Amino acid sequence: MHIATRSPNLRDPAWLGRVFWAMAALVLLVPALVATEFKPWIFFDSDNLKVSMRFLADFFPPAIGAEFLLLVLKEAWRTVAIATAGLTLAIILAIPLTIISTRVLSISALSGRMHTLPFCVRQVIRWLLIFLRSIPELIWALVFVRVVGLGPAAGVLAIGLTYAGMLGKVYAEILESGDTHSTVSILRNGGSRLQAFFFGLLPQNSSELTSYTVYRWECAIRSSTVLGFVGAGGLGQQMDNSMKMFNGGEVATLLIVFMLLVGLSDLLSSFLRKLMQ
């Protein structure tokens, strides 16, 4: 009996590496699942199913009373305002930090090696960005609630500081990963760092920067909702009140409005990307 053998040209030369890394990922994943006590089969337990179905049934029908809907619209606008103001503060903080920490905008690095003082300043700024984004906005909100009291101001400040660290890091990575020829040419011909940024780096990376900024605005909307649970106002605070009153219908309405807000932010992101192409 003739046994057909596969031609060497048809074999995947990287299959051994793929199998190795798949097995390595499995070896790392199993202990993580054990450590986190991840047991998905408990969802199919009869008692757990009854409790889950009873909990979900409380969400129907959603509350649609005129007075409550008016309150929801007011809190939704407040949530968007918190997210927008917080992100605006983050951008104001992130832009100068990005310009200082981006290596391609360093005039002293044109010779090949950055001077000691600019290098140290750049490292300090990078560690500042790490500090800002390493503290969750929820922790910042708890701090600012004690400083400025309950209300949207604490949420704005919390989002502004945490997102400044995130934006500064990603902005710098986007700017450094693109084509830097025009930027270096501007600097070599006597242009300032701001001129190199606005006329060299920014035009080439504006689409990606805008897309990421709008995505962060969407994340800020989610964050502002979570911050409402610690007294920062918006949909989150109203949702916390409804949950404490065991009013599932109101919670369902708030979740629907929240999903609509996230959907609108996604549409805005798509529109801006098409506009800048």
C-alpha atoms as an extended CHARMM CRD file, in Angstrom:
* protein
*
       277  EXT
         1         1  MET       CA              0.0000000000        0.0000000000        0.0000000000  PROA      1               0.0000000000
         2         2  HSD       CA              1.3650000000        3.3550000000       -1.0230000000  PROA      2               0.0000000000
         3         3  ILE       CA              1.4480000000        5.9210000000        1.7640000000  PROA      3               0.0000000000
         4         4  ALA       CA              1.3630000000        9.4840000000        0.5070000000  PROA      4               0.0000000000
         5         5  THR       CA              3.8840000000       11.7340000000        2.1410000000  PROA      5               0.0000000000
         6         6  ARG       CA              3.4780000000       15.4920000000        2.3730000000  PROA      6               0.0000000000
         7         7  SER       CA              5.9140000000       17.4850000000        0.3160000000  PROA      7               0.0000000000
         8         8  PRO       CA              8.4180000000       19.4920000000        2.4030000000  PROA      8               0.0000000000
         9         9  ASN       CA              7.2280000000       22.6140000000        0.5670000000  PROA      9               0.0000000000
        10        10  LEU       CA              3.7200000000       22.1260000000        1.9720000000  PROA      10              0.0000000000
        11        11  ARG       CA              4.8350000000       21.8520000000        5.5820000000  PROA      11              0.0000000000
        12        12  ASP       CA              4.4830000000       24.8340000000        7.8790000000  PROA      12              0.0000000000
        13        13  PRO       CA              8.0390000000       25.7160000000        8.9210000000  PROA      13              0.0000000000
        14        14  ALA       CA              6.7970000000       27.5510000000       12.0180000000  PROA      14              0.0000000000
        15        15  TRP       CA              4.4500000000       24.8560000000       13.3480000000  PROA      15              0.0000000000
        16        16  LEU       CA              6.8920000000       23.6910000000       16.0050000000  PROA      16              0.0000000000
        17        17  GLY       CA              7.2590000000       27.2210000000       17.3730000000  PROA      17              0.0000000000
        18        18  ARG       CA              3.4860000000       27.7490000000       17.3790000000  PROA      18              0.0000000000
        19        19  VAL       CA              2.9330000000       24.5030000000       19.2690000000  PROA      19              0.0000000000
        20        20  PHE       CA              5.6200000000       25.4300000000       21.7880000000  PROA      20              0.0000000000
        21        21  TRP       CA              4.1790000000       28.8840000000       22.5140000000  PROA      21              0.0000000000
        22        22  ALA       CA              0.6380000000       27.4840000000       22.6760000000  PROA      22              0.0000000000
        23        23  MET       CA              1.7490000000       24.9340000000       25.2650000000  PROA      23              0.0000000000
        24        24  ALA       CA              3.6950000000       27.6040000000       27.1670000000  PROA      24              0.0000000000
        25        25  ALA       CA              0.6120000000       29.8390000000       27.2610000000  PROA      25              0.0000000000
        26        26  LEU       CA             -1.4560000000       26.9160000000       28.5360000000  PROA      26              0.0000000000
        27        27  VAL       CA              1.0810000000       26.1780000000       31.2630000000  PROA      27              0.0000000000
        28        28  LEU       CA              0.9030000000       29.8090000000       32.4050000000  PROA      28              0.0000000000
        29        29  LEU       CA             -2.8780000000       30.0320000000       32.0670000000  PROA      29              0.0000000000
        30        30  VAL       CA             -3.7960000000       27.0080000000       34.1700000000  PROA      30              0.0000000000
        31        31  PRO       CA             -2.1180000000       28.2310000000       37.4010000000  PROA      31              0.0000000000
        32        32  ALA       CA             -3.6950000000       31.6690000000       36.8560000000  PROA      32              0.0000000000
        33        33  LEU       CA             -7.1610000000       30.1090000000       36.5520000000  PROA      33              0.0000000000
        34        34  VAL       CA             -6.5350000000       28.0580000000       39.6970000000  PROA      34              0.0000000000
        35        35  ALA       CA             -5.2770000000       31.1090000000       41.6290000000  PROA      35              0.0000000000
        36        36  THR       CA             -8.3530000000       33.1480000000       40.6360000000  PROA      36              0.0000000000
        37        37  GLU       CA            -10.7110000000       30.2720000000       41.4580000000  PROA      37              0.0000000000
        38        38  PHE       CA            -12.2100000000       30.4990000000       37.9730000000  PROA      38              0.0000000000
        39        39  LYS       CA            -14.9510000000       27.8760000000       37.8560000000  PROA      39              0.0000000000
        40        40  PRO       CA            -17.3690000000       28.6390000000       34.9910000000  PROA      40              0.0000000000
        41        41  TRP       CA            -19.3860000000       25.4670000000       35.5820000000  PROA      41              0.0000000000
        42        42  ILE       CA            -20.8830000000       26.9460000000       38.7610000000  PROA      42              0.0000000000
        43        43  PHE       CA            -23.0680000000       29.1560000000       36.5480000000  PROA      43              0.0000000000
        44        44  PHE       CA            -24.9190000000       26.0450000000       35.4110000000  PROA      44              0.0000000000
        45        45  ASP       CA            -25.6910000000       24.8330000000       38.9120000000  PROA      45              0.0000000000
        46        46  SER       CA            -29.4630000000       24.6050000000       39.4020000000  PROA      46              0.0000000000
        47        47  ASP       CA            -29.4980000000       26.7800000000       42.5380000000  PROA      47              0.0000000000
        48        48  ASN       CA            -27.2620000000       29.4110000000       40.9420000000  PROA      48              0.0000000000
        49        49  LEU       CA            -29.4190000000       29.4570000000       37.8190000000  PROA      49              0.0000000000
        50        50  LYS       CA            -32.5290000000       30.1260000000       39.9110000000  PROA      50              0.0000000000
        51        51  VAL       CA            -30.8350000000       32.9890000000       41.7540000000  PROA      51              0.0000000000
        52        52  SER       CA            -29.4770000000       34.4630000000       38.5070000000  PROA      52              0.0000000000
        53        53  MET       CA            -32.8280000000       34.2790000000       36.7190000000  PROA      53              0.0000000000
        54        54  ARG       CA            -34.5800000000       35.8580000000       39.7090000000  PROA      54              0.0000000000
        55        55  PHE       CA            -32.0130000000       38.6630000000       39.7240000000  PROA      55              0.0000000000
        56        56  LEU       CA            -32.3570000000       39.2970000000       35.9810000000  PROA      56              0.0000000000
        57        57  ALA       CA            -36.1480000000       39.2360000000       36.2090000000  PROA      57              0.0000000000
        58        58  ASP       CA            -36.0080000000       42.2440000000       38.5220000000  PROA      58              0.0000000000
        59        59  PHE       CA            -34.6570000000       44.3150000000       35.6130000000  PROA      59              0.0000000000
        60        60  PHE       CA            -37.8880000000       43.9680000000       33.6200000000  PROA      60              0.0000000000
        61        61  PRO       CA            -39.7180000000       46.0110000000       32.7150000000  PROA      61              0.0000000000
        62        62  PRO       CA            -37.3830000000       49.0330000000       32.6260000000  PROA      62              0.0000000000
        63        63  ALA       CA            -38.6370000000       52.1510000000       34.3960000000  PROA      63              0.0000000000
        64        64  ILE       CA            -40.1010000000       54.6230000000       31.8710000000  PROA      64              0.0000000000
        65        65  GLY       CA            -41.8560000000       57.1130000000       34.1100000000  PROA      65              0.0000000000
        66        66  ALA       CA            -41.6620000000       60.6870000000       32.8120000000  PROA      66              0.0000000000
        67        67  GLU       CA            -40.1750000000       62.0630000000       36.0250000000  PROA      67              0.0000000000
        68        68  PHE       CA            -37.5520000000       59.3220000000       36.1970000000  PROA      68              0.0000000000
        69        69  LEU       CA            -36.6180000000       59.6680000000       32.5080000000  PROA      69              0.0000000000
        70        70  LEU       CA            -36.1370000000       63.3870000000       32.9900000000  PROA      70              0.0000000000
        71        71  LEU       CA            -33.8230000000       62.6580000000       35.9100000000  PROA      71              0.0000000000
        72        72  VAL       CA            -31.9220000000       60.0880000000       33.8100000000  PROA      72              0.0000000000
        73        73  LEU       CA            -31.4100000000       62.5620000000       30.9730000000  PROA      73              0.0000000000
        74        74  LYS       CA            -30.0910000000       65.1230000000       33.4290000000  PROA      74              0.0000000000
        75        75  GLU       CA            -27.6510000000       62.6280000000       34.9580000000  PROA      75              0.0000000000
        76        76  ALA       CA            -26.6260000000       61.3600000000       31.5090000000  PROA      76              0.0000000000
        77        77  TRP       CA            -25.7180000000       64.8990000000       30.4960000000  PROA      77              0.0000000000
        78        78  ARG       CA            -23.7930000000       65.2860000000       33.7440000000  PROA      78              0.0000000000
        79        79  THR       CA            -21.9280000000       62.0440000000       33.0380000000  PROA      79              0.0000000000
        80        80  VAL       CA            -20.9330000000       63.2320000000       29.5600000000  PROA      80              0.0000000000
        81        81  ALA       CA            -19.9160000000       66.5970000000       31.0280000000  PROA      81              0.0000000000
        82        82  ILE       CA            -17.7190000000       64.9140000000       33.6580000000  PROA      82              0.0000000000
        83        83  ALA       CA            -16.0680000000       62.7100000000       31.0400000000  PROA      83              0.0000000000
        84        84  THR       CA            -15.5350000000       65.5980000000       28.6100000000  PROA      84              0.0000000000
        85        85  ALA       CA            -14.1920000000       68.0170000000       31.2100000000  PROA      85              0.0000000000
        86        86  GLY       CA            -11.9500000000       65.3200000000       32.7000000000  PROA      86              0.0000000000
        87        87  LEU       CA            -10.5570000000       64.3510000000       29.3130000000  PROA      87              0.0000000000
        88        88  THR       CA             -9.9960000000       68.0050000000       28.3990000000  PROA      88              0.0000000000
        89        89  LEU       CA             -7.9960000000       68.4760000000       31.6060000000  PROA      89              0.0000000000
        90        90  ALA       CA             -6.0540000000       65.3080000000       30.7920000000  PROA      90              0.0000000000
        91        91  ILE       CA             -5.2060000000       66.5770000000       27.2940000000  PROA      91              0.0000000000
        92        92  ILE       CA             -4.0640000000       69.9420000000       28.6690000000  PROA      92              0.0000000000
        93        93  LEU       CA             -1.7140000000       68.1260000000       31.0460000000  PROA      93              0.0000000000
        94        94  ALA       CA             -0.6300000000       65.4220000000       28.5910000000  PROA      94              0.0000000000
        95        95  ILE       CA              0.3950000000       67.5720000000       25.6130000000  PROA      95              0.0000000000
        96        96  PRO       CA              3.3100000000       69.4370000000       27.2710000000  PROA      96              0.0000000000
        97        97  LEU       CA              4.4060000000       66.2620000000       29.0450000000  PROA      97              0.0000000000
        98        98  THR       CA              4.3420000000       64.4270000000       25.7070000000  PROA      98              0.0000000000
        99        99  ILE       CA              6.4020000000       67.0920000000       23.9580000000  PROA      99              0.0000000000
       100       100  ILE       CA              9.0210000000       67.0190000000       26.7260000000  PROA      100             0.0000000000
       101       101  SER       CA              9.2150000000       63.2180000000       26.9430000000  PROA      101             0.0000000000
       102       102  THR       CA              9.2760000000       62.4450000000       23.1930000000  PROA      102             0.0000000000
       103       103  ARG       CA             12.8380000000       61.6700000000       22.1450000000  PROA      103             0.0000000000
       104       104  VAL       CA             12.4040000000       62.6370000000       18.4890000000  PROA      104             0.0000000000
       105       105  LEU       CA             11.6230000000       66.2090000000       19.5860000000  PROA      105             0.0000000000
       106       106  SER       CA             14.8630000000       66.5050000000       21.5390000000  PROA      106             0.0000000000
       107       107  ILE       CA             17.2880000000       68.8990000000       19.8600000000  PROA      107             0.0000000000
       108       108  SER       CA             20.2100000000       67.5250000000       21.8510000000  PROA      108             0.0000000000
       109       109  ALA       CA             19.5120000000       64.0130000000       20.4900000000  PROA      109             0.0000000000
       110       110  LEU       CA             20.1340000000       65.1060000000       16.8920000000  PROA      110             0.0000000000
       111       111  SER       CA             23.8200000000       64.3250000000       17.3240000000  PROA      111             0.0000000000
       112       112  GLY       CA             22.9600000000       60.7170000000       18.1720000000  PROA      112             0.0000000000
       113       113  ARG       CA             23.1610000000       60.7660000000       21.9540000000  PROA      113             0.0000000000
       114       114  MET       CA             20.9690000000       62.8860000000       24.1990000000  PROA      114             0.0000000000
       115       115  HSD       CA             22.7580000000       65.1390000000       26.6690000000  PROA      115             0.0000000000
       116       116  THR       CA             22.6360000000       64.2610000000       30.3520000000  PROA      116             0.0000000000
       117       117  LEU       CA             20.3030000000       67.0320000000       31.5480000000  PROA      117             0.0000000000
       118       118  PRO       CA             17.6390000000       66.5550000000       28.8300000000  PROA      118             0.0000000000
       119       119  PHE       CA             17.8480000000       62.7970000000       29.3720000000  PROA      119             0.0000000000
       120       120  CYS       CA             17.2550000000       63.1750000000       33.1220000000  PROA      120             0.0000000000
       121       121  VAL       CA             14.3410000000       65.5790000000       32.5500000000  PROA      121             0.0000000000
       122       122  ARG       CA             12.8170000000       63.1320000000       30.0720000000  PROA      122             0.0000000000
       123       123  GLN       CA             13.1070000000       60.2730000000       32.5550000000  PROA      123             0.0000000000
       124       124  VAL       CA             11.5100000000       62.3550000000       35.3330000000  PROA      124             0.0000000000
       125       125  ILE       CA              8.5600000000       63.1780000000       33.0560000000  PROA      125             0.0000000000
       126       126  ARG       CA              8.1760000000       59.5270000000       32.1050000000  PROA      126             0.0000000000
       127       127  TRP       CA              8.1380000000       58.4960000000       35.7650000000  PROA      127             0.0000000000
       128       128  LEU       CA              5.5600000000       61.2160000000       36.4240000000  PROA      128             0.0000000000
       129       129  LEU       CA              3.3590000000       59.7280000000       33.6840000000  PROA      129             0.0000000000
       130       130  ILE       CA              3.8000000000       56.2940000000       35.2620000000  PROA      130             0.0000000000
       131       131  PHE       CA              2.7800000000       57.6950000000       38.6460000000  PROA      131             0.0000000000
       132       132  LEU       CA             -0.3270000000       59.3970000000       37.2570000000  PROA      132             0.0000000000
       133       133  ARG       CA             -1.6540000000       56.3720000000       35.3750000000  PROA      133             0.0000000000
       134       134  SER       CA             -0.6900000000       53.7960000000       38.0010000000  PROA      134             0.0000000000
       135       135  ILE       CA             -3.1810000000       55.2160000000       40.5230000000  PROA      135             0.0000000000
       136       136  PRO       CA             -6.7290000000       54.2580000000       39.4660000000  PROA      136             0.0000000000
       137       137  GLU       CA             -9.1910000000       57.0790000000       38.9600000000  PROA      137             0.0000000000
       138       138  LEU       CA            -11.3410000000       55.5440000000       41.6860000000  PROA      138             0.0000000000
       139       139  ILE       CA             -8.5840000000       56.1820000000       44.2460000000  PROA      139             0.0000000000
       140       140  TRP       CA             -8.1380000000       59.7510000000       43.0010000000  PROA      140             0.0000000000
       141       141  ALA       CA            -11.9120000000       60.2430000000       43.2820000000  PROA      141             0.0000000000
       142       142  LEU       CA            -11.9100000000       59.0720000000       46.9150000000  PROA      142             0.0000000000
       143       143  VAL       CA             -9.1300000000       61.5670000000       47.6380000000  PROA      143             0.0000000000
       144       144  PHE       CA            -10.8150000000       64.4870000000       45.8810000000  PROA      144             0.0000000000
       145       145  VAL       CA            -14.2150000000       63.7520000000       47.4150000000  PROA      145             0.0000000000
       146       146  ARG       CA            -12.5950000000       64.5370000000       50.7560000000  PROA      146             0.0000000000
       147       147  VAL       CA            -10.9540000000       67.6810000000       49.3450000000  PROA      147             0.0000000000
       148       148  VAL       CA            -13.6950000000       69.2560000000       47.2090000000  PROA      148             0.0000000000
       149       149  GLY       CA            -16.6900000000       67.3520000000       48.5700000000  PROA      149             0.0000000000
       150       150  LEU       CA            -19.3030000000       65.2140000000       46.8410000000  PROA      150             0.0000000000
       151       151  GLY       CA            -20.1230000000       66.1200000000       43.2520000000  PROA      151             0.0000000000
       152       152  PRO       CA            -18.8030000000       66.1640000000       39.6780000000  PROA      152             0.0000000000
       153       153  ALA       CA            -15.6400000000       68.1600000000       40.4810000000  PROA      153             0.0000000000
       154       154  ALA       CA            -14.0530000000       65.1360000000       42.1590000000  PROA      154             0.0000000000
       155       155  GLY       CA            -14.7830000000       63.0000000000       39.0900000000  PROA      155             0.0000000000
       156       156  VAL       CA            -13.3270000000       65.5790000000       36.7030000000  PROA      156             0.0000000000
       157       157  LEU       CA            -10.0850000000       65.8330000000       38.6850000000  PROA      157             0.0000000000
       158       158  ALA       CA             -9.7930000000       62.0530000000       39.0640000000  PROA      158             0.0000000000
       159       159  ILE       CA            -10.2450000000       61.3890000000       35.3500000000  PROA      159             0.0000000000
       160       160  GLY       CA             -7.9710000000       64.2930000000       34.4450000000  PROA      160             0.0000000000
       161       161  LEU       CA             -4.9890000000       63.0140000000       36.4400000000  PROA      161             0.0000000000
       162       162  THR       CA             -5.2310000000       59.3170000000       35.5670000000  PROA      162             0.0000000000
       163       163  TYR       CA             -5.9550000000       59.9070000000       31.8950000000  PROA      163             0.0000000000
       164       164  ALA       CA             -3.1520000000       62.4780000000       31.6270000000  PROA      164             0.0000000000
       165       165  GLY       CA             -0.7130000000       59.6610000000       32.4010000000  PROA      165             0.0000000000
       166       166  MET       CA             -2.3610000000       57.3380000000       29.8860000000  PROA      166             0.0000000000
       167       167  LEU       CA             -2.5850000000       59.9260000000       27.1160000000  PROA      167             0.0000000000
       168       168  GLY       CA              0.9750000000       61.1520000000       27.6630000000  PROA      168             0.0000000000
       169       169  LYS       CA              2.3940000000       57.6390000000       27.3710000000  PROA      169             0.0000000000
       170       170  VAL       CA              0.4080000000       56.5980000000       24.2950000000  PROA      170             0.0000000000
       171       171  TYR       CA              0.7960000000       59.9720000000       22.5610000000  PROA      171             0.0000000000
       172       172  ALA       CA              4.5820000000       59.6830000000       22.9140000000  PROA      172             0.0000000000
       173       173  GLU       CA              4.5690000000       56.1180000000       21.5720000000  PROA      173             0.0000000000
       174       174  ILE       CA              2.4260000000       57.1160000000       18.5780000000  PROA      174             0.0000000000
       175       175  LEU       CA              4.6720000000       60.0740000000       17.7630000000  PROA      175             0.0000000000
       176       176  GLU       CA              7.8800000000       58.0720000000       18.0730000000  PROA      176             0.0000000000
       177       177  SER       CA              6.6200000000       55.1100000000       16.0170000000  PROA      177             0.0000000000
       178       178  GLY       CA              5.7460000000       57.1610000000       12.9170000000  PROA      178             0.0000000000
       179       179  ASP       CA              7.9100000000       58.6880000000       10.2000000000  PROA      179             0.0000000000
       180       180  THR       CA             10.2030000000       61.2530000000       11.8120000000  PROA      180             0.0000000000
       181       181  HSD       CA             12.1140000000       62.4520000000        8.7440000000  PROA      181             0.0000000000
       182       182  SER       CA             10.2460000000       65.7630000000        8.3920000000  PROA      182             0.0000000000
       183       183  THR       CA             10.4600000000       66.4120000000       12.1320000000  PROA      183             0.0000000000
       184       184  VAL       CA             14.2250000000       65.8840000000       12.2060000000  PROA      184             0.0000000000
       185       185  SER       CA             14.5880000000       68.1130000000        9.1320000000  PROA      185             0.0000000000
       186       186  ILE       CA             12.7170000000       70.9530000000       10.8400000000  PROA      186             0.0000000000
       187       187  LEU       CA             14.9160000000       70.6820000000       13.9330000000  PROA      187             0.0000000000
       188       188  ARG       CA             18.1460000000       70.4910000000       11.9240000000  PROA      188             0.0000000000
       189       189  ASN       CA             17.1740000000       73.6250000000       10.0070000000  PROA      189             0.0000000000
       190       190  GLY       CA             16.7080000000       75.6970000000       13.1590000000  PROA      190             0.0000000000
       191       191  GLY       CA             13.0510000000       75.0560000000       13.9040000000  PROA      191             0.0000000000
       192       192  SER       CA             11.7910000000       74.9260000000       17.4720000000  PROA      192             0.0000000000
       193       193  ARG       CA             10.3390000000       71.8740000000       19.1650000000  PROA      193             0.0000000000
       194       194  LEU       CA              6.8350000000       73.3180000000       18.8890000000  PROA      194             0.0000000000
       195       195  GLN       CA              7.3010000000       73.9330000000       15.1720000000  PROA      195             0.0000000000
       196       196  ALA       CA              8.5780000000       70.3760000000       14.7190000000  PROA      196             0.0000000000
       197       197  PHE       CA              5.5910000000       69.0780000000       16.6660000000  PROA      197             0.0000000000
       198       198  PHE       CA              2.8670000000       71.0730000000       14.9000000000  PROA      198             0.0000000000
       199       199  PHE       CA              4.3000000000       70.9060000000       11.3710000000  PROA      199             0.0000000000
       200       200  GLY       CA              6.1600000000       67.5880000000       11.4590000000  PROA      200             0.0000000000
       201       201  LEU       CA              4.7610000000       65.0110000000       13.8650000000  PROA      201             0.0000000000
       202       202  LEU       CA              1.1650000000       66.1570000000       14.3410000000  PROA      202             0.0000000000
       203       203  PRO       CA              0.0080000000       66.1580000000       10.6710000000  PROA      203             0.0000000000
       204       204  GLN       CA              1.3430000000       62.6350000000       10.0990000000  PROA      204             0.0000000000
       205       205  ASN       CA             -0.1630000000       61.1440000000       13.2420000000  PROA      205             0.0000000000
       206       206  SER       CA             -3.3280000000       63.2240000000       13.6690000000  PROA      206             0.0000000000
       207       207  SER       CA             -5.6860000000       60.4240000000       12.6090000000  PROA      207             0.0000000000
       208       208  GLU       CA             -4.2780000000       57.9120000000       15.0860000000  PROA      208             0.0000000000
       209       209  LEU       CA             -4.0670000000       60.5010000000       17.8590000000  PROA      209             0.0000000000
       210       210  THR       CA             -7.6950000000       61.5390000000       17.2910000000  PROA      210             0.0000000000
       211       211  SER       CA             -8.9030000000       57.9460000000       17.2200000000  PROA      211             0.0000000000
       212       212  TYR       CA             -7.1650000000       57.1430000000       20.4970000000  PROA      212             0.0000000000
       213       213  THR       CA             -8.3980000000       60.3510000000       22.1370000000  PROA      213             0.0000000000
       214       214  VAL       CA            -12.0160000000       59.6020000000       21.2190000000  PROA      214             0.0000000000
       215       215  TYR       CA            -11.5600000000       56.0530000000       22.5180000000  PROA      215             0.0000000000
       216       216  ARG       CA            -10.3070000000       57.5050000000       25.7900000000  PROA      216             0.0000000000
       217       217  TRP       CA            -13.3730000000       59.7560000000       25.8820000000  PROA      217             0.0000000000
       218       218  GLU       CA            -15.5040000000       56.6150000000       25.6370000000  PROA      218             0.0000000000
       219       219  CYS       CA            -13.4810000000       55.1060000000       28.4910000000  PROA      219             0.0000000000
       220       220  ALA       CA            -13.9440000000       58.3300000000       30.4660000000  PROA      220             0.0000000000
       221       221  ILE       CA            -17.7200000000       57.9670000000       30.1480000000  PROA      221             0.0000000000
       222       222  ARG       CA            -17.4600000000       54.4870000000       31.6420000000  PROA      222             0.0000000000
       223       223  SER       CA            -15.1140000000       55.7520000000       34.3520000000  PROA      223             0.0000000000
       224       224  SER       CA            -17.3970000000       58.6420000000       35.2580000000  PROA      224             0.0000000000
       225       225  THR       CA            -20.2170000000       56.1420000000       35.7550000000  PROA      225             0.0000000000
       226       226  VAL       CA            -18.0830000000       54.0570000000       38.1180000000  PROA      226             0.0000000000
       227       227  LEU       CA            -16.9240000000       57.1720000000       39.9820000000  PROA      227             0.0000000000
       228       228  GLY       CA            -20.5550000000       58.0130000000       40.6660000000  PROA      228             0.0000000000
       229       229  PHE       CA            -20.6210000000       55.1190000000       43.1500000000  PROA      229             0.0000000000
       230       230  VAL       CA            -18.2110000000       57.0600000000       45.3970000000  PROA      230             0.0000000000
       231       231  GLY       CA            -20.1650000000       60.3030000000       45.1880000000  PROA      231             0.0000000000
       232       232  ALA       CA            -18.8370000000       61.8980000000       41.9970000000  PROA      232             0.0000000000
       233       233  GLY       CA            -22.3060000000       62.3840000000       40.4980000000  PROA      233             0.0000000000
       234       234  GLY       CA            -23.7460000000       61.3240000000       37.1490000000  PROA      234             0.0000000000
       235       235  LEU       CA            -25.4030000000       58.0780000000       36.1250000000  PROA      235             0.0000000000
       236       236  GLY       CA            -23.2520000000       56.0660000000       38.5260000000  PROA      236             0.0000000000
       237       237  GLN       CA            -24.5510000000       57.8440000000       41.6040000000  PROA      237             0.0000000000
       238       238  GLN       CA            -28.1460000000       57.4330000000       40.4430000000  PROA      238             0.0000000000
       239       239  MET       CA            -27.4770000000       53.7590000000       39.6760000000  PROA      239             0.0000000000
       240       240  ASP       CA            -26.0480000000       53.2970000000       43.1560000000  PROA      240             0.0000000000
       241       241  ASN       CA            -29.1830000000       54.8320000000       44.6610000000  PROA      241             0.0000000000
       242       242  SER       CA            -31.4560000000       52.5900000000       42.5440000000  PROA      242             0.0000000000
       243       243  MET       CA            -29.4990000000       49.4630000000       43.4510000000  PROA      243             0.0000000000
       244       244  LYS       CA            -29.6550000000       50.2900000000       47.1490000000  PROA      244             0.0000000000
       245       245  MET       CA            -33.4360000000       50.6290000000       46.7900000000  PROA      245             0.0000000000
       246       246  PHE       CA            -33.5620000000       47.2420000000       44.9540000000  PROA      246             0.0000000000
       247       247  ASN       CA            -35.2560000000       48.9320000000       42.0040000000  PROA      247             0.0000000000
       248       248  GLY       CA            -34.1540000000       46.7550000000       39.0860000000  PROA      248             0.0000000000
       249       249  GLY       CA            -36.3290000000       48.5850000000       36.5540000000  PROA      249             0.0000000000
       250       250  GLU       CA            -34.5090000000       51.8570000000       37.1740000000  PROA      250             0.0000000000
       251       251  VAL       CA            -31.1380000000       50.0980000000       36.9370000000  PROA      251             0.0000000000
       252       252  ALA       CA            -32.1620000000       48.5910000000       33.5800000000  PROA      252             0.0000000000
       253       253  THR       CA            -33.1080000000       52.0140000000       32.2260000000  PROA      253             0.0000000000
       254       254  LEU       CA            -29.8090000000       53.4850000000       33.4110000000  PROA      254             0.0000000000
       255       255  LEU       CA            -27.8700000000       50.6440000000       31.7630000000  PROA      255             0.0000000000
       256       256  ILE       CA            -29.7120000000       51.1720000000       28.4790000000  PROA      256             0.0000000000
       257       257  VAL       CA            -28.9040000000       54.8970000000       28.5130000000  PROA      257             0.0000000000
       258       258  PHE       CA            -25.2940000000       54.1040000000       29.3630000000  PROA      258             0.0000000000
       259       259  MET       CA            -25.0150000000       51.6960000000       26.4030000000  PROA      259             0.0000000000
       260       260  LEU       CA            -26.4860000000       54.3680000000       24.1220000000  PROA      260             0.0000000000
       261       261  LEU       CA            -23.8330000000       56.8270000000       25.2850000000  PROA      261             0.0000000000
       262       262  VAL       CA            -21.0420000000       54.3450000000       24.5270000000  PROA      262             0.0000000000
       263       263  GLY       CA            -22.5960000000       53.6260000000       21.1230000000  PROA      263             0.0000000000
       264       264  LEU       CA            -22.7520000000       57.3340000000       20.2990000000  PROA      264             0.0000000000
       265       265  SER       CA            -19.0900000000       57.7530000000       21.2290000000  PROA      265             0.0000000000
       266       266  ASP       CA            -18.2080000000       54.8810000000       18.8980000000  PROA      266             0.0000000000
       267       267  LEU       CA            -20.1240000000       56.5490000000       16.0500000000  PROA      267             0.0000000000
       268       268  LEU       CA            -18.3170000000       59.8060000000       16.7750000000  PROA      268             0.0000000000
       269       269  SER       CA            -14.9660000000       58.0280000000       16.5940000000  PROA      269             0.0000000000
       270       270  SER       CA            -15.8440000000       56.4760000000       13.2140000000  PROA      270             0.0000000000
       271       271  PHE       CA            -17.0380000000       59.8440000000       11.8780000000  PROA      271             0.0000000000
       272       272  LEU       CA            -13.8440000000       61.6260000000       12.9350000000  PROA      272             0.0000000000
       273       273  ARG       CA            -11.6350000000       58.9230000000       11.4170000000  PROA      273             0.0000000000
       274       274  LYS       CA            -13.4520000000       59.2180000000        8.0750000000  PROA      274             0.0000000000
       275       275  LEU       CA            -13.2730000000       63.0080000000        8.2590000000  PROA      275             0.0000000000
       276       276  MET       CA             -9.4980000000       62.9820000000        8.7040000000  PROA      276             0.0000000000
       277       277  GLN       CA             -8.7540000000       60.4510000000        5.9570000000  PROA      277             0.0000000000
